[in-house]
Amino acid sequence: MRTGASDARDAIVVGSGPNGLAAAVELAGHGLDVLVLEAADEIGGGTRTAEVTLPGFRHDLCSAIHPLAVASPFFRSLPLHEHGLEWVHPPVDVAHPQPDGRSVLVVRSIEETARGLGADADAYRRIAEPLVEGADRLLPQLLNQVLSWPRHPFTLARFGLDAIRSAAGFARARFREPRTRAHWAGLAGHSVLPLEAPLTNAFALMFTLLAHTTGFPLARGGSQRITEALASLLRARGGEIRTGVRVESLAELPPARAVLLDLMPRAVSRLAGDRLPPHFADALMRYRHGTASFKLDVALDGPVPWNDPRCGEAGTLHLGATLDEIAEAERRAASALSERPYVLVAQQSPFDASRAPAGAHTLWAYAHVPYAGGADASEPILAQVERFAPGFRERVRAVTVSGPRELEARNANLVGGDISGGSMAFPQFPFRPRVALDPWATPDPALFLCSSATPPGGGVHGMCGFHAARSALRRRFGVRP
């Protein structure tokens, strides 16, 4: 890329995923002249929607369900609804089917959810009620950075005592019913770690909190609408976006007082060249990525025939019969393809008619797999859906496969098919990409990191970009937001 001196900007953002756009929106909101550069022909990174199976079937390419987006303090402060973003809330936020049809169904009401858990009703209430009572104090801290003084230390400490535990150990200690334990494992499976690992329980607690507060919504029209709303707001604030511009070196960029990179650490090290000292560049190159994902987009000629019809009211489902089954699948995921993988499912079309032709439906599903070897996980994933929805295969019209290499080819930030922006194992999570009071800043005073490889990590919430923009405002522009 070559541009002239006349293109000088206050700030340049490289990468247009939700964090890059969030950073640009925040900077432009303070009156700065901001340019976003995107290598692909379309903006959005993993927050995009396209017809990848058959005409008229619109599938989310990566992110699909967005509890963190509606919980994000930054997104909540923006008038995104004025720019076309509408949230759809399924009646059931999370479902965990069982082979015998006795599903776990999580709805906004703690009491209604608990009543469906049999012998575990009281245990569930004791876990969920303090989370929800402290949500307004807890969520902003969890979506901030670790090395900051908590405004509500007692609330955070109470959460932390359970959060540091392994999800498997916590579930076995707190719940008696196998289906409740399986549900807890399904929530914790978003960590993409063995469920015996410390801190995996933080994911189950966090998603329980979200389910009973902001819910698990989807964007009407597809996840692309989130991207479009952020881009529209950025342009309304005077920002500019250019697509099809691949940056091979930071030396190619036009003059700017600040450069923010919505890129993974290794890419930052390569692009920065000698702008970063060797010790810092080497640390970025050592950044670890997590287990890969293998994704299927499915076009159906009817709704999924779940063995419990109530599962048809859920936008998000976790598949795996027991805690032990899910734990075994996740324990082996980095090295071997499981015959019965833990599968995450999103079904948007029952609640958003724009996703498929009349009478037809879409299914979004993925499992965790090894990056090496190129094994095809399509059959195990489809078989796992069929196990909990007999007759599912008869309704399949088309399937599009996205293995780890396809995911990375579509979005370079999904290194090795890792959709989480880096391993969630301690200490990298939550100290990412390194331990620092300001992890978004670099030794180069004009260079900042804003991808999901910075706190608070993966998910569509824009907080990584927001914090990076705030760091740039303080350090480069003398603004105390």
Backbone hydrogen bonds, N-H to C=O, Kabsch-Sander energy under -0.5 kcal/mol:
donor,donor_aa,acceptor,acceptor_aa,energy
7,D,4,G,-1.9
8,A,5,A,-1.7
9,R,255,P,-2.4
10,D,33,D,-1.2
11,A,33,D,-2.1
12,I,258,A,-2.1
13,V,35,L,-2.9
14,V,12,I,-0.5
14,V,260,L,-2.7
15,G,13,V,-0.7
15,G,37,L,-3.1
21,L,17,G,-2.6
22,A,18,P,-1.9
23,A,19,N,-2.5
24,A,20,G,-2.1
25,V,21,L,-2.7
26,E,22,A,-2.5
27,L,23,A,-2.4
28,A,24,A,-2.8
29,G,25,V,-2.0
30,H,26,E,-0.5
30,H,27,L,-1.4
31,G,28,A,-1.9
32,L,27,L,-1.6
34,V,32,L,-0.7
35,L,11,A,-2.0
36,V,240,E,-2.9
37,L,13,V,-2.8
38,E,242,R,-2.5
44,G,16,S,-0.9
47,T,44,G,-2.5
48,R,46,G,-1.0
50,A,59,H,-2.6
52,V,50,A,-1.2
53,T,57,F,-0.5
57,F,54,L,-2.0
58,R,56,G,-0.7
58,R,355,R,-2.8
59,H,50,A,-3.0
59,H,57,F,-0.6
61,L,48,R,-2.5
62,C,46,G,-0.6
62,C,48,R,-0.5
62,C,63,S,-0.6
63,S,46,G,-1.9
66,H,217,P,-3.2
70,V,66,H,-1.4
71,A,67,P,-1.1
72,S,68,L,-1.4
75,F,461,H,-0.5
76,R,72,S,-2.4
77,S,73,P,-0.8
77,S,74,F,-1.0
78,L,74,F,-0.5
78,L,75,F,-1.3
80,L,78,L,-1.5
82,E,79,P,-1.3
83,H,80,L,-1.4
84,G,81,H,-1.2
85,L,80,L,-1.8
86,E,84,G,-0.6
88,V,218,L,-3.0
92,V,313,E,-2.5
93,D,106,V,-1.8
94,V,106,V,-1.5
95,A,316,T,-2.1
96,H,104,V,-2.6
101,G,98,Q,-2.1
103,S,101,G,-1.5
104,V,96,H,-1.8
105,L,103,S,-0.5
106,V,94,V,-3.2
106,V,104,V,-0.5
107,V,105,L,-0.6
113,T,109,S,-1.9
114,A,110,I,-3.0
115,R,111,E,-2.2
116,G,112,E,-0.7
116,G,113,T,-1.1
117,L,114,A,-2.2
118,G,115,R,-0.6
120,D,117,L,-2.2
121,A,118,G,-1.7
124,Y,120,D,-2.5
125,R,121,A,-2.2
126,R,122,D,-2.3
127,I,123,A,-1.2
128,A,124,Y,-3.0
129,E,125,R,-2.5
131,L,127,I,-0.9
132,V,128,A,-2.3
133,E,129,E,-2.5
134,G,130,P,-1.8
135,A,132,V,-1.2
137,R,134,G,-0.8
138,L,134,G,-2.7
139,L,135,A,-2.6
141,Q,137,R,-0.6
142,L,138,L,-2.4
143,L,139,L,-2.0
144,N,141,Q,-1.6
148,S,146,V,-2.0
156,L,152,H,-2.1
157,A,153,P,-2.6
158,R,154,F,-2.2
159,F,155,T,-1.9
160,G,156,L,-2.8
161,L,157,A,-1.9
162,D,158,R,-0.8
162,D,159,F,-0.7
163,A,159,F,-2.4
164,I,160,G,-2.0
165,R,162,D,-1.2
168,A,195,L,-2.3
170,F,166,S,-2.2
171,A,167,A,-2.6
172,R,168,A,-2.0
173,A,169,G,-1.7
174,R,170,F,-2.3
175,F,171,A,-2.3
181,R,177,E,-2.1
182,A,178,P,-2.4
183,H,179,R,-2.2
184,W,180,T,-2.3
185,A,181,R,-2.2
186,G,182,A,-2.3
187,L,183,H,-2.0
188,A,184,W,-2.3
189,G,185,A,-1.6
190,H,187,L,-1.3
191,S,188,A,-2.3
192,V,189,G,-1.7
197,A,194,P,-2.3
199,L,164,I,-0.8
200,T,197,A,-1.3
201,N,165,R,-2.0
202,A,163,A,-1.0
202,A,199,L,-1.1
203,F,199,L,-0.6
203,F,200,T,-0.9
204,A,200,T,-1.0
205,L,201,N,-2.4
206,M,202,A,-2.5
207,F,203,F,-2.4
208,T,204,A,-1.7
209,L,205,L,-2.5
210,L,206,M,-2.4
211,A,207,F,-2.2
212,H,208,T,-1.5
213,T,210,L,-1.2
215,G,210,L,-3.3
218,L,88,V,-2.2
220,R,86,E,-2.8
222,G,219,A,-2.4
225,R,222,G,-2.2
226,I,223,S,-1.5
227,T,223,S,-1.1
228,E,224,Q,-2.8
229,A,225,R,-2.2
230,L,226,I,-2.3
231,A,227,T,-2.6
232,S,228,E,-2.5
233,L,229,A,-2.3
234,L,230,L,-2.5
235,R,231,A,-2.5
236,A,232,S,-2.1
237,R,233,L,-1.4
237,R,234,L,-0.5
238,G,235,R,-1.7
239,G,234,L,-2.6
240,E,34,V,-2.2
242,R,36,V,-2.7
244,G,40,A,-2.7
245,V,38,E,-2.7
246,R,244,G,-0.7
247,V,245,V,-0.6
248,E,246,R,-0.7
250,L,271,L,-2.2
252,E,249,S,-1.8
253,L,250,L,-1.3
257,R,9,R,-1.0
257,R,10,D,-0.6
258,A,10,D,-1.3
259,V,446,A,-3.0
260,L,12,I,-2.9
261,L,448,F,-2.5
262,D,14,V,-2.9
262,D,260,L,-0.6
263,L,261,L,-1.4
267,A,264,M,-0.6
268,V,264,M,-2.0
269,S,265,P,-2.4
270,R,266,R,-2.0
271,L,267,A,-2.6
272,A,268,V,-2.6
273,G,269,S,-1.2
275,R,272,A,-1.9
276,L,273,G,-1.0
280,F,277,P,-0.7
281,A,277,P,-2.5
282,D,278,P,-2.8
283,A,279,H,-1.5
284,L,280,F,-2.0
285,M,281,A,-1.9
286,R,282,D,-1.2
287,Y,284,L,-1.3
291,T,192,V,-0.5
292,A,369,V,-1.1
293,S,417,G,-1.3
294,F,367,A,-2.5
295,K,402,S,-2.9
296,L,365,A,-3.3
297,D,400,T,-2.3
298,V,296,L,-0.5
298,V,363,L,-2.8
299,A,398,A,-2.8
300,L,361,H,-3.1
301,D,395,R,-2.5
306,W,304,V,-1.9
307,N,388,F,-2.8
311,C,308,D,-2.4
312,G,309,P,-1.7
313,E,310,R,-1.9
314,A,311,C,-1.6
315,G,92,V,-1.4
316,T,93,D,-0.7
317,L,345,V,-2.5
318,H,95,A,-1.9
319,L,343,V,-2.7
320,G,318,H,-0.5
326,I,322,T,-2.3
327,A,323,L,-3.0
328,E,324,D,-2.3
329,A,325,E,-2.1
330,E,326,I,-2.6
331,R,327,A,-2.2
332,R,328,E,-1.6
333,A,329,A,-0.9
335,S,332,R,-2.0
336,A,332,R,-2.8
338,S,336,A,-0.6
343,V,319,L,-1.6
343,V,341,P,-0.6
344,L,366,Y,-2.5
345,V,317,L,-2.9
346,A,364,W,-2.9
347,Q,315,G,-1.9
348,Q,346,A,-0.5
351,F,348,Q,-1.9
352,D,348,Q,-0.9
355,R,352,D,-1.9
356,A,353,A,-0.8
360,A,357,P,-2.3
361,H,300,L,-2.0
363,L,298,V,-2.0
364,W,346,A,-2.3
365,A,296,L,-2.2
366,Y,344,L,-2.0
367,A,294,F,-1.9
368,H,342,Y,-0.6
369,V,292,A,-2.0
374,G,371,Y,-0.7
377,A,375,A,-0.7
381,I,377,A,-2.1
382,L,378,S,-2.8
383,A,379,E,-2.8
384,Q,380,P,-1.9
385,V,381,I,-2.0
386,E,382,L,-2.6
387,R,383,A,-2.0
388,F,384,Q,-1.0
388,F,385,V,-0.8
389,A,385,V,-1.2
392,F,389,A,-2.0
395,R,391,G,-0.5
395,R,392,F,-1.8
396,V,393,R,-1.4
397,R,299,A,-3.3
398,A,299,A,-1.4
400,T,297,D,-2.7
402,S,295,K,-2.9
407,L,403,G,-2.5
408,E,404,P,-2.2
409,A,405,R,-2.2
410,R,406,E,-1.9
411,N,407,L,-1.7
414,L,411,N,-2.3
415,V,413,N,-1.6
417,G,414,L,-2.3
418,D,415,V,-1.7
419,I,417,G,-0.7
421,G,418,D,-0.5
423,S,288,R,-2.1
428,Q,425,A,-0.5
429,F,425,A,-2.1
431,F,427,P,-1.6
432,R,430,P,-1.4
436,A,434,R,-0.6
441,A,438,D,-1.3
442,T,444,D,-0.5
442,T,447,L,-0.9
447,L,444,D,-1.9
448,F,259,V,-2.6
449,L,440,W,-3.1
450,C,261,L,-2.5
451,S,261,L,-0.6
454,T,451,S,-1.5
457,G,454,T,-1.9
458,G,420,S,-0.6
461,H,459,G,-1.3
466,F,462,G,-2.4
467,H,463,M,-2.6
468,A,464,C,-2.1
469,A,465,G,-2.5
470,R,466,F,-2.3
471,S,467,H,-2.2
472,A,468,A,-2.5
473,L,469,A,-2.7
474,R,470,R,-2.0
475,R,471,S,-2.8
476,R,472,A,-2.7
477,F,472,A,-1.0
477,F,473,L,-0.7
478,G,474,R,-0.6
479,V,473,L,-2.7
